[in-house]
Amino acid sequence: MSFERFLHPVSPAGRPDEEALSAAVRPLAAIERPPCSPGEREAAHLIADRLLGLGAAARVEEVPARGPRARPAGALAGLAALAGLLGGLLGPWPRAARVLGALGGTAAALGTAAELSGGARSAPTVPVPVPVRVRRRTACNVVAGLGDASAPRTLVVVAHHGAVPRPGSLAVPERFRHVPVWWTAVAGPVLVAFGAVAGRRAVRVTGTALSAAVAVAAGAAALVRRPVPGSDDGLTGVPVLVALAESVHRRPLHGLRIVLLSAGGDPAWQDGAAGFALSHFPSLARTTTWFLVLDGVGSGELVLLGAEGRLRGRAYDPAFGELIARCAVEQGLALRRVPRSFGGSAGSVPLRAGYTAACLTSTARQGAGPRDGADYRCVADATQLTEAVARALAAATH
């Protein structure tokens, strides 16, 4: 659908109570919710019960997940470091050293790129082989329907309730870094392979050192991985779903079906969103479905991403972005637009499958000091903006 279809005024959206938003998070934040854990399952059922009480057709869906990626990332980095180290020990046999370094470095680089691109998890239509075997687990998604069930168009609003590991883990990208930490994980194996083939000892040693550092960091992350307190992680998208369900229950909309997804699993690697894709994408038409992803909307200032990707950037739909920006203007909400994020959100899943999508996140306001907990004024902004987008899409069908 083109942007010109949305030129009429946006229907006003109510401002949610910030204390009510905070109250929706507190019982979830009190639960230890590592990915694919009993705590995550408990949180999912609490969310589903809350949405059921608001008239939404909510249920908990169990989906397959791979769990934390620190170990496979460390194993691949260790493979590159080992190849580089053995290449040095095989100095008297230069041909063997080159072959070993080239094969080990190339295999590790390709495997790491596949892990970071998320191809095997992002869409069922893009089969990418998983380079390192990881024990399968089960994530718990909450899926709820509201709005006009017979409408030809659908808006999927995505949040997550899985706990984010503490900063420093390889599973948590710095969303606005100029030099992404992920590139180090790929650069090490590439340097090992290039140094071996070109006979450049200094390059090979540099790659070996980088890969060894990544392997050690990944091993440490796997051992000490603990969730961030709930008020600081992506739980801030959950009260947006609850408030949207409450608003639509009070003021029904017509012409648009809304699907609420609170994804389980590891939020940094989109386990829950990928599981939703396997179950629901076949029934969602690409030409009449929009995805709005809420990825950590409690930091202070709302941000609309133009593209995202740890290695290769994938652009979000410009027309949908313009609609969201116009809704923000007409609601009097501040919205910062960032051209590219080097992280990975659940938005990468519908993007890879060819759906129209957008991602709302947040960052600290300029000049603001450190905060203890989420900024619920920002969460309220995200809630108001999400409802405005939903009502604008519904109005466009008439």
C-alpha positions in Angstrom: 0.0 0.0 0.0 1.4 3.4 -1.0 1.9 6.3 1.4 -0.6 8.4 -0.5 -3.4 6.2 0.9 -2.7 7.7 4.4 -2.9 11.4 3.6 -6.1 12.0 5.6 -5.8 13.0 9.3 -4.7 10.5 11.8 -7.3 9.5 14.4 -6.2 10.7 17.9 -5.0 8.1 20.3 -5.4 8.2 24.0 -2.5 8.8 26.4 -2.0 5.8 28.7 -1.3 6.1 32.4 2.4 5.7 33.1 1.8 4.1 36.5 -0.5 1.5 34.8 2.3 0.7 32.3 4.8 0.3 35.1 2.4 -2.0 37.0 2.1 -4.3 33.9 5.9 -4.8 34.0 6.5 -5.3 37.8 5.1 -8.8 38.2 7.0 -10.0 35.1 10.3 -8.3 36.2 10.1 -10.2 39.5 10.4 -13.5 37.6 13.8 -14.9 36.6 13.2 -15.4 32.9 16.3 -16.8 31.1 15.5 -17.8 27.5 13.5 -21.1 27.3 13.2 -21.4 31.1 10.3 -22.2 33.4 10.3 -18.5 34.4 9.8 -17.5 30.8 6.8 -19.9 30.6 5.4 -18.4 33.7 5.7 -14.9 32.4 4.0 -15.9 29.1 1.0 -17.3 30.9 0.7 -14.2 33.0 0.7 -12.0 29.9 -1.8 -14.3 28.1 -4.2 -14.2 31.2 -4.0 -10.4 31.2 -4.8 -10.1 27.5 -7.7 -12.6 27.9 -9.1 -10.4 30.6 -9.2 -7.6 28.1 -11.2 -9.5 25.6 -8.3 -10.6 23.3 -8.2 -14.2 22.0 -4.8 -14.9 23.7 -2.9 -18.2 24.0 0.6 -19.4 24.8 2.4 -21.2 21.9 5.4 -23.3 22.4 8.0 -23.0 19.5 11.4 -24.6 19.0 14.4 -22.5 19.9 18.1 -22.8 19.9 18.8 -20.9 23.0 22.0 -18.8 23.7 24.5 -18.4 20.9 27.7 -17.7 23.0 28.9 -21.3 22.8 28.6 -21.7 19.0 30.1 -18.3 18.5 33.0 -19.3 20.8 33.4 -22.6 19.1 33.7 -21.0 15.7 36.2 -18.4 17.0 38.1 -21.2 18.7 38.3 -23.1 15.4 39.9 -20.1 13.7 42.3 -19.5 16.5 43.3 -23.2 16.4 43.8 -23.1 12.6 46.0 -20.0 13.0 48.0 -21.5 15.8 48.6 -24.8 14.0 49.5 -22.9 10.9 52.3 -21.3 12.8 53.5 -24.6 14.2 53.6 -26.1 10.7 56.1 -23.5 9.5 58.5 -26.2 8.1 55.7 -27.3 5.9 54.4 -24.1 4.3 51.9 -25.8 2.0 50.2 -27.7 4.8 50.2 -24.5 6.9 48.5 -22.5 4.2 45.8 -25.2 3.5 45.0 -25.6 7.2 44.8 -21.9 7.9 42.8 -21.2 4.8 40.3 -24.0 5.4 39.9 -23.3 9.1 39.7 -19.6 8.8 37.2 -19.7 5.9 35.0 -22.3 7.6 34.9 -20.2 10.8 34.2 -17.0 8.9 31.4 -18.5 6.9 29.9 -20.1 10.0 30.1 -16.9 12.0 28.5 -14.9 9.2 25.7 -17.4 9.0 25.2 -17.1 12.8 25.2 -13.3 12.8 22.9 -13.0 9.7 20.4 -15.2 11.4 19.3 -16.8 8.1 18.4 -20.2 9.6 16.1 -18.5 12.2 14.7 -15.5 10.4 12.4 -16.9 7.8 11.2 -20.4 6.9 11.7 -19.6 3.2 15.4 -18.9 3.6 17.1 -22.2 4.6 20.7 -21.5 5.8 22.6 -24.4 7.2 23.3 -24.1 10.9 27.1 -24.2 11.3 27.3 -25.4 14.9 24.9 -27.8 16.5 23.1 -26.4 19.5 20.7 -28.3 21.8 17.1 -27.6 20.8 14.9 -25.9 23.4 11.4 -24.6 23.7 10.4 -21.0 23.8 7.0 -19.7 24.9 5.3 -17.1 22.7 2.1 -15.2 23.6 -0.1 -14.7 20.5 -3.4 -12.7 20.8 -5.9 -11.4 18.3 -8.1 -8.3 18.6 -9.8 -5.8 16.3 -11.8 -6.8 13.3 -11.2 -10.5 12.9 -12.7 -10.5 9.3 -10.7 -7.5 8.1 -8.6 -8.1 5.0 -5.6 -6.3 6.5 -3.5 -7.2 9.5 -1.1 -5.4 11.8 1.3 -7.6 13.9 2.7 -5.8 16.9 5.7 -7.5 18.3 7.3 -7.3 21.7 9.2 -9.8 23.8 9.2 -11.0 27.4 12.4 -13.0 27.4 15.2 -11.6 29.6 18.1 -10.0 28.0 21.6 -11.1 29.2 23.8 -8.5 30.8 25.8 -6.1 28.6 29.1 -7.6 27.6 27.7 -10.8 26.3 28.1 -11.5 22.6 24.3 -11.8 22.4 23.7 -8.1 23.2 24.7 -5.7 20.3 25.4 -2.1 21.0 22.6 -0.7 18.9 24.2 2.6 18.0 27.9 1.7 17.8 29.9 3.1 14.9 32.1 0.0 14.8 30.0 -3.0 15.7 31.6 -5.6 18.0 30.2 -8.3 15.7 32.8 -7.4 13.0 35.6 -8.6 15.3 34.1 -12.1 15.4 34.2 -12.2 11.6 37.5 -10.3 11.1 39.5 -12.7 13.1 38.8 -15.8 10.9 39.1 -13.7 7.7 42.5 -12.5 8.7 43.6 -16.1 9.6 42.5 -17.3 6.2 44.0 -14.4 4.3 47.3 -14.5 6.2 47.6 -18.2 5.6 46.9 -18.0 1.8 49.1 -14.9 1.3 51.9 -16.1 3.5 51.6 -13.0 5.7 52.6 -14.1 9.2 51.7 -10.8 10.9 48.2 -10.9 9.4 47.7 -14.5 10.5 48.9 -13.8 14.0 46.6 -10.8 14.3 43.6 -12.9 13.2 44.6 -15.7 15.6 44.7 -13.3 18.5 41.4 -11.7 17.6 39.7 -15.1 17.3 41.2 -16.3 20.6 39.9 -13.2 22.4 36.4 -13.7 21.0 36.5 -17.4 22.0 37.5 -16.5 25.6 34.8 -13.7 25.8 32.1 -16.1 24.4 33.1 -18.8 26.9 32.9 -16.3 29.8 29.6 -15.0 28.6 28.2 -18.6 28.5 29.3 -19.2 32.1 28.2 -15.9 33.7 25.2 -15.1 31.6 22.5 -13.6 33.8 19.4 -11.6 32.8 19.2 -7.9 33.2 16.5 -6.8 35.7 13.1 -6.7 33.9 12.5 -3.0 34.1 15.6 -2.4 32.0 15.2 -5.0 29.3 12.8 -5.3 26.4 9.9 -6.1 28.8 8.9 -2.4 28.1 7.2 -3.6 24.9 4.8 -5.8 26.9 2.8 -3.0 28.5 2.3 -1.5 25.1 0.6 -4.7 24.0 -1.6 -4.7 27.1 -2.5 -1.0 26.8 -3.3 -1.4 23.1 -5.6 -4.4 23.9 -7.3 -2.3 26.6 -7.8 0.7 24.2 -9.2 -1.4 21.4 -11.5 -3.1 23.9 -12.9 0.3 24.9 -12.8 1.9 21.4 -13.2 -0.9 18.8 -11.7 -0.4 15.4 -12.9 -1.7 12.2 -11.2 -2.7 9.0 -8.0 -4.0 10.6 -7.1 -7.2 12.4 -4.4 -6.8 15.1 -2.2 -9.7 16.1 -0.2 -9.2 19.3 3.0 -11.2 19.7 5.1 -11.3 22.8 8.0 -13.4 21.8 9.9 -15.8 24.1 13.4 -17.2 23.6 16.5 -15.2 23.3 15.5 -11.6 22.2 18.8 -10.9 20.7 18.5 -13.8 18.3 14.8 -13.8 17.5 14.0 -17.3 18.6 10.4 -16.6 19.4 9.8 -14.5 16.3 11.2 -17.2 14.1 8.9 -19.7 15.7 6.0 -17.4 15.1 7.1 -17.2 11.4 7.0 -21.0 11.0 3.5 -21.2 12.4 1.8 -18.1 11.1 3.5 -16.7 8.0 1.8 -19.1 5.7 -1.6 -17.6 6.7 -0.4 -13.9 6.5 -0.5 -12.3 3.1 2.6 -10.2 2.4 0.6 -7.5 0.5 -1.9 -6.9 3.4 0.2 -7.4 6.5 2.3 -4.9 8.4 4.7 -5.7 11.3 5.5 -3.1 14.0 8.3 -4.3 16.3 8.8 -2.8 19.7 12.4 -3.4 20.8 13.3 -1.8 24.1 11.1 1.3 24.1 11.9 2.5 27.6 15.2 4.4 27.4 14.0 8.0 27.0 13.6 8.9 23.3 11.7 6.9 20.7 13.8 5.9 17.7 12.5 4.6 14.3 15.1 2.5 12.5 15.7 2.9 8.8 17.6 -0.4 8.4 19.2 -3.0 10.6 21.6 -5.9 10.4 24.7 -7.2 12.1 26.6 -7.6 8.9 24.3 -6.8 5.9 21.8 -4.0 6.5 18.2 -4.6 5.5 16.1 -1.6 4.9 12.7 -1.1 6.5 9.8 0.0 4.3 10.1 3.8 3.7 6.3 4.4 3.2 5.4 2.6 6.4 8.2 4.6 8.1 6.7 7.9 6.8 3.3 6.8 8.1 4.7 6.2 11.6 6.6 9.5 11.5 3.4 11.4 10.5 1.4 9.7 13.2 4.1 10.9 15.7 3.9 14.5 14.4 0.1 14.5 14.6 0.1 13.0 18.1 2.8 15.6 19.2 5.4 12.9 20.0 9.1 13.2 19.6 10.5 10.6 17.2 14.2 10.3 16.3 15.0 8.6 13.0 18.2 6.5 12.8 19.3 5.4 9.3 20.9 2.1 10.4 21.3 -0.1 13.4 24.1 -2.7 13.6 22.0 -4.8 16.0 19.3 -7.3 15.3 15.7 -7.2 16.3 12.6 -9.3 15.6 12.0 -7.0 12.7 14.6 -9.0 10.7 12.3 -12.0 10.6 9.4 -10.4 8.6 11.9 -8.4 6.6 13.6 -11.5 5.3 10.3 -13.0 4.4 9.2 -10.0 2.4 6.7 -8.3 4.7 6.3 -4.6 5.3 7.9 -3.9 8.7 9.1 -1.1 11.0 11.1 -1.2 14.3 10.6 1.2 17.1 13.3 1.3 19.8 14.7 4.0 22.0 17.9 5.6 23.2 18.7 7.9 26.1 17.8 11.6 25.7 20.6 13.9 24.8 22.1 15.3 28.0 20.2 12.9 30.2 22.1 11.2 33.1 22.0 7.5 33.9 18.6 6.1 34.8 17.7 3.4 37.3 14.9 1.6 35.5 12.8 2.3 32.5 11.5 5.7 31.4 7.7 5.1 31.3 7.1 8.4 29.6 8.9 6.9 26.7 6.8 3.7 27.0 3.7 5.8 27.0 4.9 7.6 23.8 5.4 4.2 22.2 1.9 3.1 23.3 0.2 6.2 22.0 2.2 6.0 18.7 1.4 2.3 18.2 -2.3 2.9 18.6 -2.2 5.9 16.3 -0.6 3.7 13.6 -3.2 1.0 14.1 -6.0 3.4 13.7 -4.4 5.1 10.7 -4.2 1.7 9.0 -7.8 0.9 9.9 -9.0 4.2 8.6 -7.2 3.6 5.2 -9.5 0.7 4.5 -12.6 2.8 4.4 
